Amino acid sequence: MTGSAMTIGSQQAGARVDTRADASLGSDGKAGGESDVGTLALFKFTLGTSETMSISFDARPMTQAYASNGSGSGTNAIARLAWSVNIKNVETGQLMLDYSPGKLNGESLSSRNGQAFGTSTFDPGWLNFSAKSLQLNANDTYMLTINQGTFANAMQKTAVPEPGSLALFGLGLLGMSLMARRRK
């Protein structure tokens, strides 16, 4: 997230947040990565006059999941984002803004499994997001909460041949060795 998240007087106060989570495996097993930067950034504020609050920012969401060829049907890789902002009236408990844009949440999910190996990528480029709160009352106290998270999980389970396949393979090898012995 980059942009001018707040103004103090007439001066813009910029903000920049980068998050990354990785999970990878070199052999069978499970791996997970999670990065929660600014998981719960809280701001309490009171307005001197009633009005709405607008939130606007630019972001470049990107997730990627990869499953290698031959990794087995039990293999999966998942990457996703989670981001939300809300404003709640502390006295009444009323939610004045609840904003969770799809491009930073459910639409950002990338996944692959051993049956659909390869890479899945969600990368829509730079996007602009904006939302507007309900009317905020003068002299009420509000809580602004910003949640952000990046998640990655991987599980690899190599395909193991079934006993029948192994037995058939073994019989084939035995037959080939008997044929070779007979020819000599």
C-alpha positions in Angstrom: 0.0 0.0 0.0 1.4 3.4 -0.9 -0.1 6.8 -0.8 -1.0 9.7 1.4 -3.1 7.9 4.0 -3.6 11.0 6.2 -3.2 14.7 6.4 -2.0 16.6 9.4 -3.3 20.1 9.0 -2.6 20.8 5.3 0.4 18.5 5.2 0.0 15.0 3.7 1.4 12.2 5.8 2.5 9.4 3.5 2.3 5.7 4.1 4.0 2.7 2.5 3.5 -1.0 3.4 5.0 -4.1 1.8 4.3 -7.6 2.9 5.5 -11.0 1.8 5.0 -14.6 2.9 6.7 -17.6 1.4 6.3 -21.3 1.8 8.3 -24.0 -0.1 9.2 -27.6 0.2 12.1 -29.7 -1.2 10.5 -33.0 -0.1 7.3 -34.4 1.3 5.8 -32.4 4.2 4.0 -29.3 5.0 5.1 -25.6 5.1 3.4 -22.4 5.9 4.3 -18.8 5.9 2.4 -15.9 7.2 3.2 -12.2 7.3 0.9 -9.8 9.3 2.2 -6.3 8.9 0.0 -3.8 10.7 -2.4 -6.5 11.7 -4.3 -4.2 13.9 -3.4 -0.6 13.4 -5.8 1.3 15.6 -6.6 5.0 15.7 -9.1 6.7 18.1 -10.4 10.0 17.0 -13.2 12.5 17.6 -14.6 15.0 15.1 -15.4 18.6 16.0 -18.2 18.6 13.3 -20.3 15.9 11.8 -19.2 14.7 8.4 -18.2 11.5 6.4 -14.6 10.1 6.1 -13.2 9.1 2.7 -10.4 6.5 2.4 -8.4 6.2 -0.8 -5.2 4.4 -1.6 -3.2 2.7 -4.4 -2.1 -0.9 -4.1 -0.5 -3.5 -6.3 -1.8 -6.9 -5.0 0.0 -10.0 -6.2 -0.1 -13.7 -5.2 1.4 -16.8 -6.8 1.2 -20.5 -6.2 3.2 -23.3 -7.8 2.9 -27.1 -7.8 5.6 -29.1 -9.6 4.9 -31.8 -12.2 4.7 -35.3 -10.7 4.4 -33.9 -7.2 1.3 -36.1 -6.5 -2.4 -35.7 -6.0 -2.0 -34.7 -2.3 0.1 -31.7 -3.2 -1.3 -28.2 -3.0 0.0 -24.6 -2.8 -2.1 -21.6 -1.7 -1.3 -17.9 -1.5 -3.8 -15.2 -0.5 -4.1 -11.7 0.8 -6.4 -10.2 3.5 -7.0 -6.5 3.9 -9.8 -4.5 5.5 -10.5 -1.1 7.1 -13.4 -0.2 9.4 -14.6 2.6 11.5 -16.6 1.9 14.6 -18.5 4.3 16.9 -16.9 3.5 20.3 -20.0 4.6 22.3 -22.7 2.9 20.2 -20.8 0.0 18.6 -22.2 0.9 15.2 -20.0 0.1 12.3 -19.7 3.3 10.2 -17.4 1.8 7.5 -16.6 -1.8 6.7 -14.4 -2.0 3.6 -12.8 -5.2 2.4 -12.2 -4.9 -1.4 -12.4 -8.2 -3.3 -9.1 -7.5 -5.2 -7.3 -7.5 -1.8 -9.2 -10.5 -0.4 -11.1 -13.4 -2.0 -10.1 -12.5 -5.6 -6.4 -12.6 -4.7 -6.5 -16.3 -3.9 -4.0 -18.4 -6.0 -3.8 -22.1 -5.7 -2.5 -25.2 -7.5 -2.4 -28.9 -6.7 -0.6 -32.0 -8.0 -3.3 -32.8 -10.5 -3.1 -29.2 -12.0 0.6 -28.6 -11.7 2.2 -25.3 -12.9 1.8 -21.7 -11.7 -1.2 -19.6 -10.8 -0.7 -15.9 -10.5 -2.9 -13.0 -9.5 -1.3 -9.8 -10.5 -3.8 -7.1 -11.7 -1.2 -4.3 -11.6 -1.7 -1.0 -9.7 -5.2 -0.4 -8.6 -7.0 2.4 -6.8 -9.3 1.7 -3.9 -11.7 4.1 -2.2 -14.6 4.0 0.3 -16.7 6.5 2.1 -18.1 6.1 5.7 -21.6 6.8 6.9 -22.1 10.2 8.6 -19.9 10.5 11.6 -21.3 12.6 14.5 -19.5 15.5 16.1 -18.1 14.7 19.5 -18.5 10.9 19.3 -15.4 8.8 19.6 -14.5 6.5 16.7 -12.0 3.7 16.2 -10.3 3.3 12.8 -8.9 -0.2 12.4 -6.7 -1.4 9.5 -5.9 -5.1 9.0 -3.5 -6.4 6.5 -2.1 -9.9 6.0 -0.2 -12.1 3.5 -0.5 -15.8 3.7 1.2 -18.8 1.9 0.9 -22.5 2.6 2.3 -25.5 0.8 1.9 -29.3 1.2 3.7 -31.9 -0.9 2.8 -35.5 -1.0 4.7 -37.4 -3.7 2.6 -40.0 -5.6 3.5 -43.5 -4.5 2.7 -46.3 -7.0 0.0 -48.6 -6.0 1.0 -52.2 -5.0 -0.6 -53.7 -8.1 1.4 -51.4 -10.3 4.6 -52.3 -8.5 3.8 -56.0 -8.8 3.1 -55.7 -12.5 6.4 -53.8 -13.0 8.3 -56.5 -11.0 6.8 -59.3 -13.2 7.8 -57.4 -16.3 11.4 -57.1 -15.0 11.5 -60.8 -14.1 10.1 -61.8 -17.5 12.8 -59.6 -19.3 15.6 -61.1 -17.2 14.4 -64.7 -17.9 14.2 -63.9 -21.7 17.8 -62.5 -21.6 19.0 -65.5 -19.7 17.3 -67.9 -22.1 18.9 -66.2 -25.1 22.4 -66.8 -23.6 
